């Protein structure tokens, strides 16, 4: 089943080209962009966190500039600094942002039933991935009951976008300029990966758009094949991805087509639920006491103060 996408015909942009994402901007906007870039770098380092040298190197910022932004993020609670290891990690303020949104951003909870149903139907392992900066992050999985297991990916694993069938849909359905920027950013990390050069990744993006799903073969024993589709928002941007992995012997073209059709159906189902739970009213400030109840309390207090007759 092929999903329509406005960016289907990819214009291949050289990795060294200046893209729309690097357009001139105001000083304030640039500071915000840099702050988010640094937070994504910190996130990419996982639980161990990132030190100042890593942040400066990966961001391309001067060490003093990187330190100034890191310090500001720590002051605001967005990051925390471990004085023992000299590393930065996400702070409690980020957790509070997520907690405040509740189910509106809990796509893992919304997708859980779909993962279980796909796994039961295929007997294979199903993964749910989301974008995290320039990576794909596995946030959930449901293991099938087929005897031969193909568990190479685990929850909380993060791979560069475009690597593997669970991250390629997160990359391929983005606008061309954003695809080019991500591939450019990840190129230094993949410099020793001959199967993941920028040219190969651009080709994979185009093939995924044309085919309507991502496919990845891993020939090492036992040979594996993964297929993936995006979960798209109302603007056609990927919210997350679904990926089914099985042995190569179980993934001929006919079965790929059948599973892909089921995945697209679940993808639309999850997207519909996502949009539905986001259509909510503003927060209820139930800590406030309205005047009528306050008046009732006052009257009751006056009555209690009256002498008994």
C-alpha positions in Angstrom: 0.0 0.0 0.0 1.6 3.2 -1.1 1.1 6.4 0.9 1.0 9.7 -0.9 3.7 12.1 0.1 4.3 15.6 -1.2 8.1 15.1 -1.1 8.0 11.8 -3.1 10.4 13.1 -5.8 13.5 13.9 -3.9 15.8 16.6 -5.2 19.2 15.3 -4.1 21.1 18.2 -2.3 24.8 17.8 -1.9 25.8 17.2 1.7 28.0 20.4 1.7 25.2 22.6 0.3 23.6 25.3 2.5 20.0 24.3 3.0 16.9 26.2 4.0 17.5 25.2 7.6 20.7 27.4 7.6 18.9 30.5 6.4 19.8 33.8 8.1 17.9 34.5 11.3 17.7 37.0 14.1 20.1 36.7 17.1 17.3 35.6 19.4 16.1 32.9 17.0 19.7 31.7 16.5 20.1 31.4 20.3 17.0 29.3 20.6 18.1 27.1 17.6 21.5 26.6 19.3 20.0 25.7 22.6 17.8 23.0 21.1 20.7 21.7 19.0 22.7 21.3 22.2 19.9 19.6 24.0 19.6 17.1 21.1 23.3 16.4 21.4 23.0 15.8 25.1 20.0 13.5 24.5 22.0 11.5 21.9 24.6 10.7 24.6 21.9 8.8 26.6 22.1 8.3 30.4 25.8 8.9 30.6 25.4 12.4 29.4 27.7 14.6 27.3 30.7 16.6 28.4 31.6 20.1 27.2 34.1 18.9 24.7 31.6 16.6 23.0 29.0 19.3 22.9 31.3 21.9 21.4 32.7 19.4 18.8 29.4 18.0 17.7 27.7 21.4 17.6 30.5 23.2 15.8 30.2 26.0 18.4 33.2 27.7 20.2 33.8 26.0 23.5 32.9 29.3 25.4 29.6 29.6 23.5 28.7 26.0 24.2 29.5 26.4 27.9 27.4 29.6 28.1 24.4 27.9 26.6 24.8 24.8 28.7 25.0 26.9 31.8 21.8 28.7 30.9 20.0 25.5 30.3 21.2 24.2 33.7 20.0 27.4 35.4 16.5 26.8 33.9 16.4 23.2 34.9 16.3 21.9 31.3 19.7 20.2 31.9 21.5 19.0 35.0 25.3 19.0 35.5 27.0 16.1 37.3 30.0 17.6 39.1 31.5 14.2 39.6 31.6 13.2 35.9 31.5 16.8 34.4 28.7 15.7 32.1 25.3 17.2 31.2 22.0 15.3 31.2 18.4 16.2 30.7 16.9 18.0 33.7 13.7 17.6 35.6 12.0 20.6 33.8 11.9 18.6 30.6 10.1 15.8 32.5 7.6 18.3 33.9 6.9 19.5 30.3 6.1 16.0 29.2 4.1 15.2 32.3 2.0 18.3 31.8 1.0 17.1 28.3 -0.2 13.7 29.6 -1.6 11.5 26.9 -1.4 14.2 24.3 2.2 13.2 23.7 2.1 9.6 25.0 2.2 7.9 21.6 3.7 4.8 23.2 0.5 4.3 25.1 -1.7 5.1 22.1 0.2 2.6 19.9 0.5 -0.3 22.3 -2.7 -2.1 21.2 -1.6 -1.8 17.5 1.8 -3.2 18.3 0.2 -6.2 20.1 -2.3 -6.8 17.2 0.5 -6.6 14.6 2.7 -9.0 16.6 -0.1 -11.5 17.0 -1.0 -11.3 13.3 2.5 -11.7 12.0 4.1 -13.7 14.9 7.1 -11.4 14.5 8.6 -8.7 16.6 7.1 -5.2 16.1 8.9 -2.0 17.1 7.7 1.6 17.7 10.3 4.4 17.0 10.3 8.2 17.3 12.7 10.9 16.2 15.1 12.2 18.7 17.2 15.0 17.2 19.2 13.3 14.4 18.5 9.8 15.7 15.6 7.4 15.7 14.8 6.1 19.2 13.1 2.8 19.9 10.4 3.4 22.6 8.5 0.2 22.6 8.4 -3.3 21.1 6.2 -6.4 21.1 7.9 -9.7 20.7 6.2 -12.3 18.4 5.9 -16.0 19.2 7.7 -17.3 16.2 10.4 -19.7 17.4 13.3 -18.1 15.5 14.0 -14.7 17.1 15.6 -11.6 15.4 16.1 -9.3 18.3 18.8 -6.9 17.3 17.0 -3.7 18.4 15.9 -3.0 22.0 13.9 -0.4 23.8 15.9 2.9 24.3 18.3 2.0 21.5 19.0 5.0 19.2 20.3 4.8 15.7 21.2 7.6 13.3 18.2 8.5 11.1 18.2 6.5 7.9 19.9 3.5 9.5 17.6 0.5 9.6 14.0 0.0 8.7 12.7 1.7 11.9 14.5 5.0 11.4 14.3 5.3 7.6 10.5 6.2 7.6 11.3 8.9 10.1 13.7 10.4 7.7 12.2 9.7 4.2 8.9 11.5 4.9 10.5 14.8 5.9 10.9 17.7 3.4 14.0 17.5 1.2 15.9 20.3 2.9 15.4 18.7 6.3 16.5 15.3 4.9 19.7 16.9 3.5 20.5 18.6 6.8 20.1 15.4 8.8 22.3 13.4 6.5 24.9 16.2 6.6 24.8 16.3 10.4 25.2 12.5 10.7 27.9 12.1 8.0 30.8 12.5 10.5 29.3 9.7 12.7 29.1 7.4 9.8 32.4 8.1 8.1 33.6 4.5 8.6 30.3 2.9 7.6 30.7 2.1 3.9 27.1 0.9 3.7 25.7 4.2 5.0 27.4 6.9 3.0 25.4 10.1 2.2 24.8 8.9 -1.3 23.4 5.6 -0.2 21.2 7.3 2.4 19.7 9.7 -0.2 19.1 6.7 -2.5 17.3 4.9 0.4 15.1 7.9 1.0 14.0 7.9 -2.6 13.4 4.2 -2.7 11.4 4.3 0.5 9.1 7.1 -1.0 8.7 5.2 -4.2 8.0 1.8 -2.6 5.8 3.2 0.2 7.7 1.5 3.0 11.3 1.1 4.2 13.1 -2.3 3.9 16.4 -3.3 5.3 18.2 -6.6 5.0 20.9 -7.9 7.4 22.7 -10.9 5.9 24.6 -11.9 9.1 23.2 -15.2 10.6 20.4 -15.5 11.1 19.5 -13.3 8.1 17.0 -10.7 9.0 14.6 -8.4 7.1 12.9 -5.4 8.6 10.1 -3.3 7.0 8.9 0.0 8.3 6.2 2.7 7.7 5.7 6.1 9.3 2.9 7.3 11.5 2.1 10.7 9.9 0.5 13.8 11.4 -2.1 15.9 9.6 0.7 17.8 7.8 2.3 14.6 6.5 5.2 14.7 8.8 6.3 11.6 10.7 5.2 11.3 14.3 6.7 7.9 14.8 7.4 4.7 12.9 6.2 1.1 12.9 8.7 -1.7 12.1 8.3 -5.5 11.7 11.4 -7.7 11.8 11.6 -11.4 10.8 14.0 -13.8 9.2 14.7 -13.3 5.6 13.0 -16.7 4.7 9.7 -15.3 6.1 9.9 -12.0 4.3 9.4 -12.6 0.6 7.8 -9.8 -1.5 4.3 -11.2 -1.1 4.5 -11.3 2.7 6.2 -7.9 2.7 3.2 -6.4 0.8 0.7 -8.1 3.1 2.4 -6.9 6.3 2.9 -3.4 4.9 -0.8 -3.1 4.2 -1.6 -4.1 7.8 1.1 -1.6 9.1 -0.3 1.3 7.2 -3.8 0.5 8.5 -2.4 0.6 12.1 -0.4 3.7 11.3 -3.6 5.6 10.3 -5.4 4.2 13.4 -2.7 5.5 15.7 -2.5 8.9 13.9 -6.3 9.3 14.3 -6.1 8.5 18.0 -3.2 11.0 18.3 -5.2 13.8 16.7 -8.3 12.9 18.8 -6.6 13.2 22.2 -5.0 16.4 21.2 -8.3 18.1 20.6 -8.8 19.0 24.3 -9.8 22.1 26.2 -7.4 24.2 28.2 -6.4 23.1 31.8 -9.0 23.4 34.5 -7.8 25.5 37.4 -9.6 23.6 40.0 -7.5 25.0 42.8 -9.6 28.2 42.7 -12.6 28.7 45.0 -15.6 30.3 43.3 -17.5 33.1 45.1 -20.7 31.1 45.7 -18.9 28.3 47.6 -16.9 30.8 49.5 -20.1 32.6 50.5 -21.6 29.3 51.7 -18.5 28.7 53.8 -18.8 32.2 55.4 -22.5 31.7 56.2 -21.7 28.4 57.8 -19.0 29.9 59.9 -21.3 32.7 61.1 -23.9 30.1 62.1 -21.4 28.1 64.0 -20.3 31.2 65.9 -23.8 32.0 67.1 -24.5 31.1 70.7 -26.6 28.1 71.3 -30.2 28.8 72.6 
